[in-house]
Every structure is written in C-alpha cells, then in structure tokens.
C-alpha cells in the first residue's frame, strides 16, 4: 500500500509542507474516529492535469464503533459527482453534512470538514457512519460527538492539527483508554467510565465531575501548558511506585484562538512500566554477566601466558599463543556486549579491537604489517557475533602465518632471496547485501601453494573456520588467488537467514 506522501505526489499538486500538515492530521485521525464512532477518510483533490478527481489519502477506523468498510479505501479515486458533499466542502471551504443512500436501504450520515492551512483548503476530512436512529442514546456518545464538532470547527479554521504537538515514543492514549472533558477554568465537565477508574487508582475516590483537574493527581502543569502554548501536551505521572498514568491534553480553541476547554486522554501504563523496569534489570544483569565473562577470559589468557613462559618447546608456546588469541577474540565480543544496550551490536565495533589484538601479536619491527578495514557488516545478533569474531581472528592469523612466513619475499620484491622481511598488507572487506554478508580477508603475500585444495586443508585454523562458517552460520568459504595476481583472498559468505533479527544500520533508511 502506498504511503500518504506517495499518493499525494502521484495524484495531487500539494507541496511538501502541505503534505507534512496532512501527515500530522492523520496522526490525530484515530482520536477523531473514536470521538465520532465513525470511519474517518481524508480526501485530496488531484491536480487539474489529472482531471480534478478526488483521491483518498487516509482511512482510519474507530475503536469505539463499527466500521462501515471491511476493505481499506486508501488510494481509491472518485469523480466529484460521486462524492458531491466532499466536492462542496472543497468548493465552499465550509463544513457540509448530509445523508447519502448506499444500496437499497442503507443511509450514511456524512460530515465533510475542510482542512484549512494558510487560508487554503488543501484536503477534506470526512466522517461517515450509519444514519443514527434518533438522538444519541447516552451522555458519553453526546459528549464525544460535541467534542468532535469542536475539533471540526478548529480544522475548518486551520487551528488543528496543532503546530508543535508532542509525540510519544510508544502508543499515545486513545479515547477508549479514558477521557476527561474540562472547561476553560479547569473544572471537569465529563469523565468516561475508564477515566474514572484510572482516577480511582490514582487515589481520587470522590466525585469526578465538577471537581478541579488540579485535584485529580494527574498534575496541574499539563493543562496550564496546553492552554498557554495552544498545543497538545503529553505528561506521565507516577503515583508512588504502584500506578503510572500517561496523559495527553488537547486544548479546544475558539475563533480567536483562545482556549475554551480541553480533553485529556488518560492511559494506565502501570503494567508497561513494571515490564520496563524488569527489562532494565535483566539488561543490567546480562551486561554484568558479559563483563564477568570478559574478566574470566582475560584471567585465563594471563594464566596461559604464564604457562607459556615456562615451556621450552617452541611448538608448545606457539600453540598457547594461538589459544590466547582465540580467547582474546571471544573476550572482545563479550566486552562489547557488556557496553551495549541490547544483544545486537555493530560488528565494526568488534572488528577494530580484534585487528589491534592480531596486529600487536604478529607484527614485527623488521617487517611491519598493515591492516586495513573497508565496508560495514552492519548490526549482528550476539549469537552470530561471537562466531564471526573467531572466524575473522582465524583468517587474519592464517593470512599472517602463511602469506608472510619468516624469510619470505613478497612477489615483486627488489631483492629476492635476501631473507629480509618486507612490508605486508592485509585487507578486511565487508559487503552487506539483501541476500547476505560477504567478508573478504585479502593479503599481498606469497600466495597459495601449487595445487592447493580447500577440502584437503588440515590445519587447525582452517578447520575451525570451516566448522563455524558451514556448520553454525550456514555459509561458505573459499580461498582464491587475490585480485592482481599476488597474495590470497579468503572469502566468507553468510546468508541473511542466519543473521535474522539484524537491523542493518548501514543500509536501513532513516525515517
């Protein structure tokens, strides 16, 4: 389904500011639909070159009533004669209401409200509901419909949606959560049953209607701020540690822009806040575990180094050094996770310290090695991060051991056979695409041995890499001659399916 901005760009001549105004309005259409117990549709006029038809940019159903339409109407285009009330609202820039016969025996009550911005009608908001039988049956229904009429008048004048409305990160309260209607002096004129229940949980057990809003315990500043700033205000109040309530205050303005009252939607978020606190506690515990694992791994590495100093066998010392590097790679991952707010981390934050660990352990003053990182792997889940870190460490170590053995000369050396250690380069490249992640470790060393076959390799490092890549990550690995004719390229590919739950910040568009 196309977005409002896409539909407006395709069918209308609205500019960016007008489209942004309509997007703000759609954010409040849930409120208007609930207040009117009706479907709310937003119409725009197509550009004259398209024949001045009417296109539906948004369709919001009520949570307080039954929808008229089982299918979404967004994107449908109509001739003006088929929506004559909407067309009149556009032409006259005034609220138009009437009955429309649908089928044989169904009458639809329609209210078409012009959406005014800077003195121009840029859209029409339409309320559609079945023709009511007699007058509204309850005080709540009558109150909600009167409040909708006040918002409709503000829409017609261009006073709604508000210019600087605050938005919550989570879902804002809906009419069904609880509604309070107050006058310009801050006295409560109406309270829905759910709102009364919320106030009872806040400790207000006397009559609500007629009381001052300041006495509800919801905070007096929200109403004063809404009246002073002429815009919607959001606040959250905690009553001790037992009750938390989010309030969303909408000022109701007259023709002169003066507040004549307000509605306050209230939502009990006590359970949400309790879960938030549990999540924070769990996150803290998980980070502490990662921190302790890091410390334990570092302790193990220190013990292995002490043991290595007592060994006389060069082969044994070399094996211990390799083990220390592998443990260090895992420790780097846990150290990064200990500082992360969740289990998903940017892999580049792990690559840099990994490269430093390998560089410090293998580089020699007689032949320094340069490590270069290119590209971005994006954000990986913790379960894949540890495995990838070990794989990358093994590939780097393998490149250093086999591409630049002691006494070797790289291809193209000025003094072949001199035995001096010439400078070497190892590049790490990440290529993240929709189908998966490619990691390449490329060196400019002596290249692969004659007749090398990956399946015949029996070294511990490559065995670890193949086991992790093919077994745990479901990917593949190749060892190829490096582009340019010298050196070796180790290419690892991991399918996206094994990186599920990843939010790739390198490619994800910013909303």
C-alpha positions, 0 to 999 in steps of 0.5 A: 500500500502506498504511503500518504506522501506517495499518493499525494505526489502521484495524484495531487499538486500539494507541496511538501509542507502541505503534505507534512500538515496532512501527515500530522492530521492523520496522526490525530485521525484515530482520536477523531474516529473514536470521538465520532464512532465513525470511519474517518477518510481524508480526501485530496483533490488531484491536480487539474492535469489529472482531471480534478478527481478526488483521491483518498489519502487516509482511512482510519477506523474507530475503536469505539464503533463499527466500521462501515468498510471491511476493505481499506479505501486508501488510494481509491479515486472518485469523480466529484459527482460521486462524492458531491458533499466532499466536492462542496466542502472543497468548493465552499471551504465550509463544513457540509453534512448530509445523508447519502443512500448506499444500496437499497436501504442503507443511509450514511450520515456524512460530515465533510470538514475542510482542512484549512492551512494558510487560508487554503483548503488543501484536503477534506476530512470526512466522517461517515457512519450509519444514519443514527436512529434518533438522538444519541442514546447516552451522555458519553456518545453526546459528549464525544460527538460535541467534542468532535464538532469542536475539533471540526470547527478548529480544522475548518479554521486551520487551528488543528492539527496543532503546530508543535504537538508532542509525540510519544515514543510508544502508543499515545492514549486513545479515547477508549483508554479514558477521557476527561472533558474540562472547561476553560477554568479547569473544572471537569465537565465529563469523565468516561467510565475508564477515566474514572477508574484510572482516577480511582487508582490514582487515589481520587475516590470522590466525585469526578465531575465538577471537581478541579483537574488540579485535584485529580493527581494527574498534575496541574502543569499539563493543562496550564501548558496546553492552554498557554502554548495552544498545543497538545501536551503529553505528561506521565505521572507516577503515583508512588511506585504502584500506578503510572498514568500517561496523559495527553491534553488537547486544548479546544480553541475558539475563533480567536484562538483562545482556549475554551476547554480541553480533553485529556486522554488518560492511559494506565501504563502501570503494567508497561512500566513494571515490564520496563523496569524488569527489562532494565534489570535483566539488561543490567544483569546480562551486561554484568554477566558479559563483563564477568565473562570478559574478566574470566577470559582475560584471567585465563589468557594471563594464566596461559601466558604464564604457562607459556613462559615456562615451556621450552618447546617452541611448538608448545608456546606457539600453540598457547599463543594461538589459544590466547588469541582465540580467547582474546577474540571471544573476550572482545565480543563479550566486552562489547556486549557488556557496553551495549544496550541490547544483544545486537551490536555493530560488528565494526565495533568488534572488528577494530579491537580484534585487528589491534589484538592480531596486529600487536601479536604478529607484527614485527619491527623488521617487517611491519604489517598493515591492516586495513578495514573497508565496508560495514557488516552492519548490526549482528545478533550476539549469537552470530557475533561471537562466531564471526569474531573467531572466524575473522581472528582465524583468517587474519592469523592464517593470512599472517602465518602463511602469506608472510612466513619468516624469510619470505619475499613478497612477489615483486620484491627488489631483492629476492632471496635476501631473507629480509622481511618486507612490508605486508598488507592485509585487507578486511572487506565487508559487503552487506547485501539483501541476500547476505554478508560477504567478508573478504580477508585479502593479503599481498603475500606469497600466495597459495601453494601449487595445487592447493585444495580447500577440502584437503586443508588440515590445519587447525585454523582452517578447520575451525573456520570451516566448522563455524562458517558451514556448520553454525552460520550456514555459509561458505568459504573459499580461498582464491588467488587475490585480485592482481595476481599476488597474495590470497583472498579468503572469502566468507559468505553468510546468508541473511537467514542466519543473521535474522533479527539484524537491523542493518544500520548501514543500509536501513533508511532513516525515517 
